[in-house]
Amino acid sequence: VVFFFQAEDGIRDVERSRGLGDVYKRQVHGILMKIRYENRTSRVKGLCFHPYLPWLLVSLHSGTIQMYDFSAKQLLHKFEEHSGPVRGLDIHKTQPLFASGGDDFKVKLWNLNERKCLYTFSNHTDYVRTVQFHWELPWIMSCSDDQSIRIFNWQNRSCISILTGHSHYVMSAYFSFEEDLIVSSSLDETVRIWDYSELKKKYSSSRGSSSRPSEIGASDVTVKMIMDGHEKPVNWATFHPKKRLVASGADDRTIRIWKYQDTRAWESECLREHGHNVVCCLFHPRFDLLLSASEDKSIKIWDYNNRKTIDTLKRDTDRFWIMAAHQELNYFAAGHDSGFIIFKIESDRPPFIRMTNNAICFINKHELSVHDLASGKSTQVTTLRTEEDKIMLNNYSHSFYLNHFDNSSKVFLLNFRDPENRFELYLFPSSMAPGKYDSKYLDVGQAIFTQKDKICAVSYTHLTLPTILLVQISVVAVSLKKKKRKQ
């Protein structure tokens, strides 16, 4: 019998790898994040994905903004009008525009097609930290070390509101995806939620009148809630894309999850594992996950419902400063001291296996289904994992096998690439009728069928060369059959 071992594509760090042992160590500790593109630049301070093109904007500490095609892995253009580090970037969702803010106190509006600066807002009196387009109105919001948040109308090029109240540098400010709210973080150790519904009404009414929009003042945006649970300056705060949640990261090395209602907010979770300042955090667009970046040179993925880390990506020398998530595609980006990386954290192709010439069995999230190639219909057979443990099954499920040595029943083997490094054995009737079925977990490593009654498993527990084990499955199969009869 000959066994072949192959490292996961995109997992191995080519430049820092020191041999075969590192490959297996990286697989164990990097189970979800798969690096698809990496580029070396000066320190990266801002990132933003194009909403529908494979482009990434990268702003550097040197003052240059670079535009990359990450599918072709090419640099497309450089924008070089800022005179200092550029920290804030955002691309408009429908128009060929992007905004930038930097240490030259300026917010710039750019045209992506013409690749030139259209206008410069010079209202701030200190470093600009973040910029963001409103998802519906022609507004750009920026925050600054001058302790203010400003909202600009990029169509008539005027400042329509100034938000004051923070007593130290304002590090981030972002619109809610669902409500007329703004969340901001500051070095005054607070997170604030602002209500701009009156500003929105006043702006809408002024569009059909002769009054100037610049007459709209700060009183039209009010502080709704103040969250002061952090013990040190807060570097980042952001809304959940769908739920009433806010995540914040601070110099106290924690990420705090806040729930809020119409009149109050409270701390729901506190995540503590980083060893240095947390500089950025964001919610996954589709799963109950949170990503965080820290000056401890690591990115962590959190299952925030269970308060646990499910993956960590750590660099040897580079501190992470910023992250960005594509809202539609499975891409994430992170900027560090010497460049940036683009990575995925879920499998684009779910595990599947061909059972017959006309049937394919596949796993989508936590459901096992059979697809009939002739009719084009899919039938759900069973739920593989419980509701409490169903987070991102497509990431954990690495490979999927059917025991072709046994024709009397359908025995499936599902390998998981998770911290426990286990596989799961399922026994189904030949008809694959929908129902609830039992399973057996074994934590001996990745496995395949070798005979009707045997499994070959490869264990990585020692982080060295793998250990090959032979597992007898007859007892497991009999126990599953007995459970089925009792039901």
PyMOL commands that set and color helices and strands:
alter all, ss='L'
color gray80, all
select helices_A, chain A and resi 20-29+197-206+213-215+218-220+387-389+393-396+474-486
alter helices_A, ss='H'
color red, helices_A
select strands_A, chain A and resi 34-40+44-49+55-60+65-69+74-79+86-91+97-102+107-111+116-121+128-133+139-144+148-153+158-164+170-175+181-186+191-195+222-227+234-239+245-250+254-260+265-272+278-283+290-294+298-303+308-314+320-325+332-336+339-344+352-356+359-364+367-372+377-383+397-402+410-416+423-428+439-442+446-451+454-459+467-472
alter strands_A, ss='S'
color yellow, strands_A
deselect
rebuild
show_as cartoon
